[in-house]
Amino acid sequence: MSVKPDLLVIGCDPAGFEIAFSAAGIGARVVLIGQDCPPDAAQRARLAAIGVTLVDGHARMADRRHVTIGDHRWAPRWIVLANGATRPDPGVPAGTGPVTLVLGDDSEACEAALAASQAGSRVVLACPGRFLGRFHRDSVEWLLLELERRGIAVLEECGRPLGPAEAPDRIRFEGGQSLPTAEIGPLVNCLPRVARLDGLDVGKATGGAMVPDRGLRLGRSRVFLVGEAIAGQDGMPPARNQTGLVLGQALFGKLDRPDAAFDLRHVPTRPGLAEFGLTPDRLSEAERSRHRILRATRASAIPEDRAALTVVTDRKSRIVGAVAFGQHASELVTPLLLLARQGQPVTALAAFGFNPAGDDDLLAQVARQPLADLVRSPAAKRLMRLRRVFG
């Protein structure tokens, strides 16, 4: 006979433990499966005191609705995967050559490639997809130039490594590119982490979009991914309140989440990228007529001093997105993000004050552009002509 709890939590990731404890505290029927890391004695006592059913063992999906461990069988309304995440095996053994091979296309892979380069290694960054594909492409091109300047070779959209089975002297990728096996030394695996439950390929089922507020329909059940399973996806921090997200949707049918449009995405390298909200490449042709794009750049003979800032505003100059590149990209975006959340226009940057010797000169440039455009507008020119005629 199937037991039908309101919530089945698989694993004891801290986020999953908090969700189980909170759900039981407000009257939900909760089953917690220890999976690979069962709760300790103190956690067991806390959970048992509020009626959580604790089960040790390894869970699997029996079908679209049922989760089993041995003779135990559940048909939960909601499933929370909190058993962490694993990386897929790249299928390529580490060698002893002079080249460090970094596998991945997100911010973690970028950081690993730069760290290996700074340590004196030659680096090849092999990207299964587009390098930093979720970021504004102009910014990514700037960062690619910086990687090239540092001698880091980037293979974009090369697919997964197939290993040297077909040709022992080459490591081949799905996209047709290859590298000499003899040159490959240390291997750094930064391929995206994948949350897995036996009987359910979560990575395939969600299309890689591991975010808890979207969930995954499985018949009459829904699966949420929390904790390590969603951390560090392309510079996107994990949700600030995963307990509120899951319980809000699972038990109360609503989301408890601030506007995701203003989540900061960043690559914390030097130089780095930072962006939030709408970026120019995300604007459709229809949207471009309702928005303005303000740009500021700082050229320099010293590559480390180069920087660029792009701000997207609506027709009333209110900030709806920004992209920054440079040594202090995150610091550049911070005041813009604050003003965007407050619904303030870009001209309000004047209240922050500027230091022309630093990156603040870029903020000053974009803050002045709406006023300069207003002075150059046809209406302003007509007004100036009338003033000259009539004094």
Buried (B, 14 or more C-beta within 10 A) or exposed (E): EEEEBBBBBBBBBEBBBBBBBBBBEEEBBBBBBBBEEBBEEEBBEBBEEBEBBBBEEBBBBBEEBBBBBEEBEBBBBBBBBBBBBEEBEBEBEBBEBEBBBBBBBBBBBBBBBBBBBEEEBBBBBBBBBEBBBBBBBBBBEBBBEBBEEEEBBBBBBBBBBBBBEEEEEBBBBEBEBBBEBEBBBBBBBBBBBBBBBEBBEBBEEBEEEBBBBBBBEBEEBBBBBBBBBBBBBBBBEBBEEBBBBBBBBBBEEEBBBEEEEBBBBBBEBEBBBBBBBBBBEEBEEEEEEEBBBBBBBBEEEEEEEBBBBBBBBBEEBBBBBBBBBBBBBBBBBBBBBBBBBEEBBBBBBEEBEBEEEEBBBBBBBBBBBBEEEEEEEEEEEEEEEEEEEEE
